[in-house]
Amino acid sequence: MDKTRQFTLNQDAPDEMRQVMNAVYAALREKGYNPINQIVGYLLSEDPTYITTHNNARSLIRRIDRDELLQEMVRNYLLG
């Protein structure tokens, strides 16, 4: 029996995730951080201190399910 986990994504989730990630990216940039490095650090560790509290970015990113975000990122990377 196959034990592979399957994820399903709410149809509106990608748009909401994009808005949140754009806001987080902008907040990190405004504070002088390298947004890509900080977001990757957060995704790998799930440590919210990688994300600034500036403009409520830390609270925003914690609203997104990390597994769903990674799924959407992989889908966009592979399918463009």
N, CA and C atoms as an extended XYZ file, in Angstrom:
240
Properties=species:S:1:pos:R:3:atomname:S:1:resname:S:1:resid:I:1 pbc="F F F"
N         0.849       -1.176        0.000 N   MET     1
C         0.000        0.000        0.000 CA  MET     1
C         0.895        1.241        0.000 C   MET     1
N         0.587        2.214       -0.837 N   ASP     2
C         1.355        3.441       -0.963 CA  ASP     2
C         1.061        4.360        0.226 C   ASP     2
N         2.115        4.819        0.888 N   LYS     3
C         1.964        5.682        2.067 CA  LYS     3
C         2.298        7.137        1.755 C   LYS     3
N         2.308        7.512        0.479 N   THR     4
C         2.631        8.873        0.096 CA  THR     4
C         1.534        9.823        0.549 C   THR     4
N         1.933       10.916        1.220 N   ARG     5
C         0.965       11.918        1.654 CA  ARG     5
C         0.556       12.774        0.473 C   ARG     5
N        -0.692       13.199        0.465 N   GLN     6
C        -1.180       14.088       -0.572 CA  GLN     6
C        -1.662       15.376        0.065 C   GLN     6
N        -1.366       16.471       -0.607 N   PHE     7
C        -1.810       17.780       -0.151 CA  PHE     7
C        -2.814       18.322       -1.148 C   PHE     7
N        -3.839       18.957       -0.633 N   THR     8
C        -4.766       19.675       -1.501 CA  THR     8
C        -4.693       21.138       -1.114 C   THR     8
N        -4.871       21.988       -2.089 N   LEU     9
C        -4.709       23.416       -1.881 CA  LEU     9
C        -6.011       24.127       -2.215 C   LEU     9
N        -6.428       24.995       -1.333 N   ASN    10
C        -7.585       25.839       -1.563 CA  ASN    10
C        -7.327       26.658       -2.827 C   ASN    10
N        -8.294       26.791       -3.704 N   GLN    11
C        -8.113       27.505       -4.981 CA  GLN    11
C        -7.699       28.958       -4.784 C   GLN    11
N        -8.158       29.611       -3.720 N   ASP    12
C        -7.808       31.011       -3.477 CA  ASP    12
C        -6.465       31.153       -2.780 C   ASP    12
N        -5.934       30.072       -2.275 N   ALA    13
C        -4.704       30.123       -1.489 CA  ALA    13
C        -3.515       30.702       -2.239 C   ALA    13
N        -3.267       30.347       -3.505 N   PRO    14
C        -2.093       30.914       -4.177 CA  PRO    14
C        -2.097       32.441       -4.245 C   PRO    14
N        -3.242       33.045       -4.501 N   ASP    15
C        -3.315       34.505       -4.561 CA  ASP    15
C        -3.056       35.126       -3.195 C   ASP    15
N        -3.632       34.536       -2.170 N   GLU    16
C        -3.417       35.033       -0.808 CA  GLU    16
C        -1.951       34.882       -0.407 C   GLU    16
N        -1.360       33.736       -0.738 N   MET    17
C         0.048       33.499       -0.418 CA  MET    17
C         0.941       34.510       -1.123 C   MET    17
N         0.650       34.769       -2.384 N   ARG    18
C         1.450       35.729       -3.152 CA  ARG    18
C         1.388       37.110       -2.511 C   ARG    18
N         0.207       37.527       -2.102 N   GLN    19
C         0.057       38.837       -1.450 CA  GLN    19
C         0.851       38.897       -0.152 C   GLN    19
N         0.746       37.855        0.648 N   VAL    20
C         1.482       37.814        1.918 CA  VAL    20
C         2.983       37.807        1.665 C   VAL    20
N         3.428       36.967        0.737 N   MET    21
C         4.862       36.872        0.473 CA  MET    21
C         5.416       38.174       -0.097 C   MET    21
N         4.645       38.861       -0.928 N   ASN    22
C         5.087       40.163       -1.427 CA  ASN    22
C         5.209       41.179       -0.304 C   ASN    22
N         4.270       41.162        0.627 N   ALA    23
C         4.324       42.084        1.767 CA  ALA    23
C         5.515       41.762        2.665 C   ALA    23
N         5.757       40.485        2.915 N   VAL    24
C         6.892       40.065        3.745 CA  VAL    24
C         8.207       40.450        3.060 C   VAL    24
N         8.284       40.182        1.777 N   TYR    25
C         9.485       40.529        1.001 CA  TYR    25
C         9.766       42.032        1.106 C   TYR    25
N         8.738       42.844        0.908 N   ALA    26
C         8.899       44.302        0.970 CA  ALA    26
C         9.352       44.753        2.356 C   ALA    26
N         8.763       44.183        3.399 N   ALA    27
C         9.129       44.561        4.769 CA  ALA    27
C        10.590       44.209        5.062 C   ALA    27
N        11.015       43.025        4.634 N   LEU    28
C        12.407       42.622        4.847 CA  LEU    28
C        13.355       43.547        4.098 C   LEU    28
N        12.999       43.880        2.891 N   ARG    29
C        13.835       44.770        2.084 CA  ARG    29
C        13.926       46.162        2.704 C   ARG    29
N        12.796       46.674        3.178 N   GLU    30
C        12.767       47.991        3.819 CA  GLU    30
C        13.689       48.041        5.038 C   GLU    30
N        13.796       46.922        5.737 N   LYS    31
C        14.644       46.871        6.925 CA  LYS    31
C        16.106       46.560        6.594 C   LYS    31
N        16.424       46.355        5.310 N   GLY    32
C        17.799       46.148        4.897 CA  GLY    32
C        18.269       44.707        4.899 C   GLY    32
N        17.345       43.768        5.027 N   TYR    33
C        17.695       42.353        4.999 CA  TYR    33
C        17.705       41.837        3.559 C   TYR    33
N        18.342       40.689        3.350 N   ASN    34
C        18.240       39.982        2.079 CA  ASN    34
C        16.970       39.127        2.187 C   ASN    34
N        15.887       39.539        1.528 N   PRO    35
C        14.601       38.851        1.720 CA  PRO    35
C        14.631       37.368        1.367 C   PRO    35
N        15.335       37.016        0.296 N   ILE    36
C        15.370       35.612       -0.114 CA  ILE    36
C        16.029       34.771        0.972 C   ILE    36
N        17.179       35.210        1.466 N   ASN    37
C        17.870       34.456        2.519 CA  ASN    37
C        17.023       34.324        3.777 C   ASN    37
N        16.354       35.391        4.155 N   GLN    38
C        15.537       35.370        5.370 CA  GLN    38
C        14.342       34.442        5.214 C   GLN    38
N        13.688       34.491        4.065 N   ILE    39
C        12.519       33.637        3.839 CA  ILE    39
C        12.935       32.174        3.780 C   ILE    39
N        14.044       31.880        3.108 N   VAL    40
C        14.541       30.498        3.063 CA  VAL    40
C        14.870       30.019        4.473 C   VAL    40
N        15.522       30.850        5.260 N   GLY    41
C        15.825       30.485        6.654 CA  GLY    41
C        14.563       30.154        7.427 C   GLY    41
N        13.537       30.967        7.241 N   TYR    42
C        12.264       30.707        7.913 CA  TYR    42
C        11.652       29.392        7.446 C   TYR    42
N        11.639       29.172        6.131 N   LEU    43
C        11.025       27.957        5.606 CA  LEU    43
C        11.750       26.696        6.064 C   LEU    43
N        13.071       26.750        6.140 N   LEU    44
C        13.834       25.578        6.559 CA  LEU    44
C        13.712       25.299        8.053 C   LEU    44
N        13.675       26.356        8.838 N   SER    45
C        13.706       26.174       10.289 CA  SER    45
C        12.346       26.353       10.963 C   SER    45
N        11.454       27.047       10.304 N   GLU    46
C        10.165       27.466       10.865 CA  GLU    46
C        10.350       28.372       12.086 C   GLU    46
N        11.506       29.017       12.146 N   ASP    47
C        11.813       29.963       13.222 CA  ASP    47
C        11.346       31.350       12.774 C   ASP    47
N        10.315       31.906       13.411 N   PRO    48
C         9.750       33.176       12.964 CA  PRO    48
C        10.694       34.361       13.120 C   PRO    48
N        11.783       34.213       13.879 N   THR    49
C        12.690       35.343       14.053 CA  THR    49
C        13.476       35.667       12.786 C   THR    49
N        13.410       34.820       11.778 N   TYR    50
C        14.005       35.149       10.485 CA  TYR    50
C        13.228       36.273        9.790 C   TYR    50
N        12.001       36.487       10.203 N   ILE    51
C        11.125       37.476        9.577 CA  ILE    51
C        10.943       38.659       10.513 C   ILE    51
N        11.146       39.853        9.988 N   THR    52
C        11.008       41.067       10.775 CA  THR    52
C         9.554       41.280       11.223 C   THR    52
N         9.417       42.010       12.304 N   THR    53
C         8.072       42.396       12.741 CA  THR    53
C         7.607       43.667       12.033 C   THR    53
N         8.513       44.301       11.293 N   HIS    54
C         8.196       45.524       10.551 CA  HIS    54
C         6.988       45.284        9.638 C   HIS    54
N         6.049       46.208        9.683 N   ASN    55
C         4.812       46.119        8.879 CA  ASN    55
C         4.054       44.809        9.093 C   ASN    55
N         4.191       44.244       10.280 N   ASN    56
C         3.450       43.043       10.667 CA  ASN    56
C         3.828       41.808        9.844 C   ASN    56
N         5.029       41.826        9.254 N   ALA    57
C         5.445       40.745        8.354 CA  ALA    57
C         5.492       39.388        9.051 C   ALA    57
N         5.964       39.352       10.278 N   ARG    58
C         6.068       38.068       10.979 CA  ARG    58
C         4.693       37.456       11.209 C   ARG    58
N         3.754       38.259       11.591 N   SER    59
C         2.388       37.752       11.790 CA  SER    59
C         1.770       37.299       10.477 C   SER    59
N         2.043       38.045        9.422 N   LEU    60
C         1.492       37.683        8.115 CA  LEU    60
C         1.996       36.330        7.646 C   LEU    60
N         3.307       36.114        7.710 N   ILE    61
C         3.858       34.870        7.177 CA  ILE    61
C         3.418       33.662        8.000 C   ILE    61
N         3.146       33.874        9.269 N   ARG    62
C         2.715       32.753       10.112 CA  ARG    62
C         1.277       32.333        9.824 C   ARG    62
N         0.542       33.127        9.065 N   ARG    63
C        -0.825       32.759        8.653 CA  ARG    63
C        -0.814       31.711        7.547 C   ARG    63
N         0.313       31.609        6.853 N   ILE    64
C         0.419       30.685        5.726 CA  ILE    64
C         0.904       29.330        6.222 C   ILE    64
N         0.241       28.275        5.785 N   ASP    65
C         0.701       26.928        6.090 CA  ASP    65
C         1.986       26.688        5.299 C   ASP    65
N         3.060       26.368        5.993 N   ARG    66
C         4.372       26.213        5.370 CA  ARG    66
C         4.372       25.127        4.296 C   ARG    66
N         3.718       24.006        4.542 N   ASP    67
C         3.658       22.932        3.556 CA  ASP    67
C         2.935       23.381        2.287 C   ASP    67
N         1.857       24.124        2.440 N   GLU    68
C         1.132       24.628        1.278 CA  GLU    68
C         1.968       25.633        0.504 C   GLU    68
N         2.700       26.475        1.227 N   LEU    69
C         3.562       27.443        0.560 CA  LEU    69
C         4.659       26.740       -0.232 C   LEU    69
N         5.283       25.748        0.363 N   LEU    70
C         6.321       24.998       -0.344 CA  LEU    70
C         5.754       24.284       -1.560 C   LEU    70
N         4.572       23.722       -1.418 N   GLN    71
C         3.921       23.048       -2.547 CA  GLN    71
C         3.697       24.037       -3.691 C   GLN    71
N         3.200       25.207       -3.377 N   GLU    72
C         2.930       26.209       -4.401 CA  GLU    72
C         4.232       26.706       -5.038 C   GLU    72
N         5.276       26.855       -4.240 N   MET    73
C         6.563       27.294       -4.775 CA  MET    73
C         7.142       26.255       -5.737 C   MET    73
N         7.064       24.996       -5.385 N   VAL    74
C         7.568       23.928       -6.254 CA  VAL    74
C         6.744       23.883       -7.540 C   VAL    74
N         5.431       24.004       -7.417 N   ARG    75
C         4.562       23.995       -8.596 CA  ARG    75
C         4.948       25.137       -9.536 C   ARG    75
N         5.144       26.331       -8.992 N   ASN    76
C         5.510       27.475       -9.826 CA  ASN    76
C         6.893       27.299      -10.443 C   ASN    76
N         7.808       26.721       -9.716 N   TYR    77
C         9.154       26.496      -10.233 CA  TYR    77
C         9.143       25.500      -11.389 C   TYR    77
N         8.393       24.433      -11.226 N   LEU    78
C         8.383       23.384      -12.240 CA  LEU    78
C         7.454       23.675      -13.419 C   LEU    78
N         6.332       24.300      -13.142 N   LEU    79
C         5.337       24.506      -14.196 CA  LEU    79
C         5.304       25.941      -14.721 C   LEU    79
N         6.049       26.809      -14.047 N   GLY    80
C         6.181       28.189      -14.500 CA  GLY    80
C         4.954       28.963      -14.310 C   GLY    80
